């Protein structure tokens, strides 16, 4: 019987960034936004994608 895998809990993160503050702020905002929305459903419906594929019979 395999040993159960223990998932570590992250208490803190240290980031070293070599760039300007504005770019870092944008990066952090996107990371936080992705984290907060990671459990939400997509905002577009499936009908936006279903049967919207084009088959092209070209070779490279």
DONU-246402 format. One line per field, with one value per atom (N, C-alpha, C, O, CB): residue in three letters; chain; atom name; y negated, x negated, z negated. Coordinates in Angstrom, 2 decimals, always signed. Glycine has a CB too. Layout:
<torzas>
kolnu (ala|...)
vodo (A|...)
drenro (CA|...)
v (Y|...)
u (X|...)
w (Z|...)
</torzas>
This chain:
<torzas>
kolnu (unk|unk|unk|unk|unk|unk|unk|unk|unk|unk|unk|unk|unk|unk|unk|unk|unk|unk|unk|unk|unk|unk|unk|unk|unk|unk|unk|unk|unk|unk|unk|unk|unk|unk|unk|unk|unk|unk|unk|unk|unk|unk|unk|unk|unk|unk|unk|unk|unk|unk|unk|unk|unk|unk|unk|unk|unk|unk|unk|unk|unk|unk|unk|unk|unk|unk|unk|unk|unk|unk|unk|unk|unk|unk|unk|unk|unk|unk|unk|unk|unk|unk|unk|unk|unk|unk|unk|unk|unk|unk|unk|unk|unk|unk|unk|unk|unk|unk|unk|unk|unk|unk|unk|unk|unk|unk|unk|unk|unk|unk|unk|unk|unk|unk|unk|unk|unk|unk|unk|unk|unk|unk|unk|unk|unk|unk|unk|unk|unk|unk|unk|unk|unk|unk|unk|unk|unk|unk|unk|unk|unk|unk|unk|unk|unk|unk|unk|unk|unk|unk|unk|unk|unk|unk|unk|unk|unk|unk|unk|unk|unk|unk|unk|unk|unk|unk|unk|unk|unk|unk|unk|unk|unk|unk|unk|unk|unk|unk|unk|unk|unk|unk|unk|unk|unk|unk|unk|unk|unk|unk|unk|unk|unk|unk|unk|unk|unk|unk|unk|unk|unk|unk|unk|unk|unk|unk|unk|unk|unk|unk|unk|unk|unk|unk|unk|unk|unk|unk|unk|unk|unk|unk|unk|unk|unk|unk|unk|unk|unk|unk|unk|unk|unk|unk|unk|unk|unk|unk|unk|unk|unk|unk|unk|unk|unk|unk|unk|unk|unk|unk|unk|unk|unk|unk|unk|unk|unk|unk|unk|unk|unk|unk|unk|unk|unk|unk|unk|unk|unk|unk|unk|unk|unk|unk|unk|unk|unk|unk|unk|unk|unk|unk|unk|unk|unk|unk|unk|unk|unk|unk|unk|unk|unk|unk|unk|unk|unk|unk|unk|unk)
vodo (A|A|A|A|A|A|A|A|A|A|A|A|A|A|A|A|A|A|A|A|A|A|A|A|A|A|A|A|A|A|A|A|A|A|A|A|A|A|A|A|A|A|A|A|A|A|A|A|A|A|A|A|A|A|A|A|A|A|A|A|A|A|A|A|A|A|A|A|A|A|A|A|A|A|A|A|A|A|A|A|A|A|A|A|A|A|A|A|A|A|A|A|A|A|A|A|A|A|A|A|A|A|A|A|A|A|A|A|A|A|A|A|A|A|A|A|A|A|A|A|A|A|A|A|A|A|A|A|A|A|A|A|A|A|A|A|A|A|A|A|A|A|A|A|A|A|A|A|A|A|A|A|A|A|A|A|A|A|A|A|A|A|A|A|A|A|A|A|A|A|A|A|A|A|A|A|A|A|A|A|A|A|A|A|A|A|A|A|A|A|A|A|A|A|A|A|A|A|A|A|A|A|A|A|A|A|A|A|A|A|A|A|A|A|A|A|A|A|A|A|A|A|A|A|A|A|A|A|A|A|A|A|A|A|A|A|A|A|A|A|A|A|A|A|A|A|A|A|A|A|A|A|A|A|A|A|A|A|A|A|A|A|A|A|A|A|A|A|A|A|A|A|A|A|A|A|A|A|A|A|A|A|A|A|A|A|A|A|A|A|A|A|A|A|A|A|A|A|A|A)
drenro (N|CA|C|O|CB|N|CA|C|O|CB|N|CA|C|O|CB|N|CA|C|O|CB|N|CA|C|O|CB|N|CA|C|O|CB|N|CA|C|O|CB|N|CA|C|O|CB|N|CA|C|O|CB|N|CA|C|O|CB|N|CA|C|O|CB|N|CA|C|O|CB|N|CA|C|O|CB|N|CA|C|O|CB|N|CA|C|O|CB|N|CA|C|O|CB|N|CA|C|O|CB|N|CA|C|O|CB|N|CA|C|O|CB|N|CA|C|O|CB|N|CA|C|O|CB|N|CA|C|O|CB|N|CA|C|O|CB|N|CA|C|O|CB|N|CA|C|O|CB|N|CA|C|O|CB|N|CA|C|O|CB|N|CA|C|O|CB|N|CA|C|O|CB|N|CA|C|O|CB|N|CA|C|O|CB|N|CA|C|O|CB|N|CA|C|O|CB|N|CA|C|O|CB|N|CA|C|O|CB|N|CA|C|O|CB|N|CA|C|O|CB|N|CA|C|O|CB|N|CA|C|O|CB|N|CA|C|O|CB|N|CA|C|O|CB|N|CA|C|O|CB|N|CA|C|O|CB|N|CA|C|O|CB|N|CA|C|O|CB|N|CA|C|O|CB|N|CA|C|O|CB|N|CA|C|O|CB|N|CA|C|O|CB|N|CA|C|O|CB|N|CA|C|O|CB|N|CA|C|O|CB|N|CA|C|O|CB|N|CA|C|O|CB|N|CA|C|O|CB|N|CA|C|O|CB|N|CA|C|O|CB|N|CA|C|O|CB|N|CA|C|O|CB|N|CA|C|O|CB)
v (+1.17|+0.00|-1.25|-1.38|+0.01|-2.16|-3.33|-4.32|-4.43|-4.03|-5.02|-6.04|-7.20|-7.61|-6.52|-7.75|-8.88|-10.10|-10.37|-9.16|-10.83|-12.02|-13.19|-13.45|-12.35|-13.88|-15.01|-16.30|-16.57|-15.04|-17.09|-18.34|-19.44|-19.70|-18.71|-20.10|-21.13|-22.38|-22.72|-21.51|-23.04|-24.30|-25.44|-25.47|-24.34|-26.36|-27.48|-28.62|-29.10|-27.93|-29.05|-30.16|-31.49|-32.53|-29.88|-31.47|-32.73|-32.46|-31.34|-33.42|-33.52|-33.44|-34.62|-35.74|-33.45|-34.37|-35.43|-35.60|-34.64|-35.12|-36.83|-37.13|-38.11|-39.15|-37.69|-37.78|-38.70|-39.13|-38.29|-38.04|-40.42|-40.95|-41.95|-42.81|-41.60|-41.83|-42.71|-43.50|-43.15|-41.91|-44.55|-45.35|-46.56|-46.87|-44.51|-47.24|-48.45|-48.12|-47.04|-49.42|-49.03|-48.83|-48.68|-47.90|-49.95|-49.42|-49.37|-47.99|-47.46|-50.44|-47.42|-46.08|-45.04|-44.12|-45.73|-45.19|-44.26|-44.36|-43.34|-44.54|-45.57|-45.75|-45.10|-44.45|-47.24|-45.26|-44.63|-43.11|-42.43|-45.07|-42.58|-41.14|-40.64|-39.63|-40.80|-41.32|-40.90|-40.98|-40.10|-41.74|-42.03|-42.15|-40.98|-40.43|-43.48|-40.60|-39.48|-38.16|-37.32|-39.38|-37.98|-36.75|-36.65|-35.59|-36.70|-37.76|-37.76|-37.55|-36.81|-39.09|-38.20|-38.04|-36.59|-36.04|-38.97|-35.96|-34.56|-33.66|-32.72|-34.13|-33.94|-33.13|-33.26|-32.27|-33.53|-34.49|-34.71|-34.13|-33.74|-36.19|-34.08|-33.57|-32.12|-31.61|-34.42|-31.44|-30.08|-29.09|-28.04|-29.63|-29.38|-28.43|-28.86|-28.21|-28.25|-29.94|-30.40|-29.83|-29.46|-31.94|-29.78|-29.26|-30.31|-31.51|-28.82|-29.86|-30.74|-31.68|-31.30|-29.93|-32.90|-33.89|-33.78|-34.44|-35.28|-32.97|-32.81|-31.46|-30.50|-32.92|-31.40|-30.17|-29.19|-29.57|-30.48|-27.94|-26.90|-27.13|-26.73|-25.52|-27.77|-27.99|-28.92|-28.98|-28.56|-29.66|-30.52|-29.68|-30.17|-31.47|-28.43|-27.60|-26.40|-25.93|-27.13|-25.89|-24.66|-24.91|-25.88|-24.14|-24.02|-24.06|-25.35|-25.78|-23.89|-25.96|-27.17|-26.89|-27.81|-28.28|-25.64|-25.24|-25.09|-24.51|-23.93|-25.61|-25.53|-24.48|-24.53|-26.91|-23.55|-22.53|-22.99|-23.18|-21.12|-23.15|-23.58|-22.40|-21.85|-24.82|-22.02|-20.85|-21.26|-20.86|-20.09|-22.05|-22.46|-21.72|-21.37|-23.98|-21.49|-20.91|-21.99|-22.93|-19.66|-21.83|-22.83|-22.88|-23.69|-22.60)
u (-0.84|+0.00|-0.90|-1.75|+0.96|-0.72|-1.59|-1.30|-0.18|-1.43|-2.34|-2.22|-1.39|-1.54|-3.60|-0.52|+0.30|-0.59|-1.48|+1.42|-0.31|-1.09|-0.55|+0.65|-1.06|-1.43|-1.03|-1.24|-2.34|-1.82|-0.18|-0.25|-0.73|-0.10|+1.14|-1.84|-2.36|-1.48|-0.88|-3.79|-1.40|-0.66|-1.67|-2.61|+0.21|-1.48|-2.40|-1.96|-0.83|-2.46|-2.85|-2.56|-3.06|-2.46|-3.16|-4.13|-4.67|-5.45|-5.88|-5.57|-5.62|-6.35|-7.31|-6.93|-5.38|-8.55|-9.53|-9.79|-10.11|-10.85|-9.64|-9.84|-10.99|-11.02|-8.54|-11.93|-13.02|-12.77|-12.71|-14.45|-12.64|-12.28|-13.33|-13.75|-10.88|-13.74|-14.75|-14.12|-14.30|-16.01|-13.41|-12.73|-12.08|-12.34|-11.69|-11.24|-10.62|-9.37|-8.79|-10.26|-8.97|-7.86|-6.52|-5.67|-7.80|-6.30|-5.01|-4.76|-3.65|-4.94|-5.77|-5.64|-5.41|-4.62|-6.88|-6.10|-5.92|-4.50|-3.88|-6.94|-3.99|-2.63|-1.61|-0.67|-2.31|-1.81|-0.92|-0.99|+0.04|-1.29|-2.19|-2.38|-1.67|-0.97|-3.87|-1.85|-1.23|+0.30|+0.99|-1.74|+0.82|+2.27|+2.83|+3.88|+2.62|+2.13|+2.61|+2.52|+3.40|+1.81|+1.47|+1.33|+2.44|+3.03|-0.05|+2.72|+3.77|+5.13|+5.96|+3.75|+5.37|+6.63|+6.83|+7.92|+6.68|+5.80|+5.89|+6.17|+6.96|+4.59|+5.53|+5.73|+7.17|+7.81|+4.74|+7.66|+9.01|+10.08|+11.15|+9.25|+9.81|+10.79|+10.55|+11.19|+10.80|+9.63|+9.28|+10.41|+10.42|+8.07|+11.35|+12.43|+13.74|+14.77|+12.65|+13.71|+14.94|+15.03|+14.03|+14.99|+16.23|+16.48|+16.12|+16.06|+17.95|+15.90|+15.60|+16.77|+17.93|+15.27|+16.46|+17.51|+18.14|+19.15|+16.94|+17.56|+18.15|+18.87|+18.47|+17.07|+19.90|+20.69|+20.05|+19.24|+22.13|+20.44|+19.91|+20.34|+19.64|+20.38|+21.49|+21.98|+21.06|+21.13|+23.39|+20.19|+19.22|+18.16|+17.52|+18.55|+17.98|+16.92|+17.42|+16.73|+16.05|+18.59|+19.08|+19.38|+20.06|+20.34|+18.87|+19.04|+18.52|+19.04|+20.50|+17.51|+16.91|+15.49|+14.68|+16.90|+15.21|+13.89|+13.87|+14.79|+13.45|+12.84|+12.70|+11.65|+10.54|+12.31|+11.99|+11.04|+10.39|+11.08|+11.74|+9.09|+8.35|+7.51|+6.72|+7.46|+7.70|+7.01|+5.73|+5.51|+7.95|+4.90|+3.61|+2.49|+2.56|+3.40|+1.45|+0.24|-0.83|-0.81|-0.25|-1.74|-2.79|-3.78|-4.71|-3.51)
w (+0.00|+0.00|+0.00|-0.88|-1.23|+0.97|+1.05|-0.09|-0.60|+2.41|-0.45|-1.49|-0.98|+0.17|-1.94|-1.81|-1.40|-1.24|-2.04|-2.42|-0.20|+0.09|-0.73|-0.73|+1.61|-1.41|-2.22|-1.43|-0.95|-3.55|-1.29|-0.54|-1.49|-2.51|+0.09|-1.17|-2.07|-2.07|-1.05|-1.68|-3.19|-3.31|-3.27|-4.06|-4.63|-2.34|-2.16|-3.06|-2.96|-0.67|-3.93|-4.85|-4.33|-4.62|-6.20|-3.57|-3.05|-1.77|-1.50|-4.09|-1.00|+0.26|+0.31|-0.01|+1.50|+0.70|+0.87|+2.35|+3.05|+0.10|+2.85|+4.27|+4.41|+3.74|+4.91|+5.27|+5.61|+7.04|+7.94|+5.42|+7.26|+8.58|+9.02|+8.25|+8.55|+10.26|+10.81|+11.95|+13.12|+11.29|+11.62|+12.64|+12.00|+10.84|+13.38|+12.76|+12.22|+11.41|+11.57|+13.35|+10.56|+9.64|+10.31|+9.86|+8.68|+11.40|+12.08|+12.68|+12.58|+13.17|+13.31|+13.89|+12.81|+12.99|+14.71|+11.69|+10.57|+10.02|+9.73|+9.46|+9.87|+9.38|+10.31|+9.85|+9.23|+11.61|+12.59|+12.47|+12.52|+14.02|+12.32|+12.16|+10.91|+10.96|+12.09|+9.80|+8.55|+8.62|+8.12|+7.39|+9.24|+9.40|+10.20|+9.86|+10.09|+11.27|+12.08|+11.32|+11.45|+13.38|+10.53|+9.73|+8.69|+8.50|+9.04|+8.01|+6.98|+7.63|+7.10|+6.19|+8.76|+9.47|+9.90|+9.75|+10.69|+10.45|+10.85|+9.66|+9.76|+11.54|+8.54|+7.34|+6.84|+6.51|+6.25|+6.78|+6.26|+7.18|+6.71|+6.07|+8.48|+9.43|+9.84|+10.76|+10.66|+9.16|+9.57|+9.37|+10.02|+8.81|+8.48|+8.26|+8.92|+8.73|+6.79|+9.68|+10.34|+11.75|+12.35|+10.38|+12.25|+13.59|+14.64|+14.35|+13.74|+15.83|+16.94|+17.20|+17.04|+18.20|+17.61|+17.84|+19.23|+19.50|+17.66|+20.11|+21.44|+21.50|+20.84|+22.55|+22.28|+22.37|+23.35|+24.20|+22.80|+23.22|+24.11|+25.55|+26.48|+23.65|+25.74|+27.10|+27.89|+29.11|+27.07|+27.17|+27.86|+28.59|+29.52|+26.86|+28.16|+28.72|+29.50|+30.41|+27.63|+29.17|+29.80|+31.28|+31.64|+29.07|+32.12|+33.57|+34.21|+35.23|+33.91|+33.62|+34.17|+34.67|+34.78|+33.10|+34.97|+35.41|+36.90|+37.49|+34.73|+37.52|+38.97|+39.29|+38.76|+39.58|+40.16|+40.57|+41.88|+42.89|+40.72|+41.85|+43.01|+43.49|+42.74|+42.70|+44.75|+45.30|+46.04|+47.18|+46.25|+45.40|+45.99|+45.33|+44.16|+45.87|+46.08|+45.50|+45.48|+46.27|+46.31|+44.56|+44.40|+45.51|+45.48|+43.15)
</torzas>
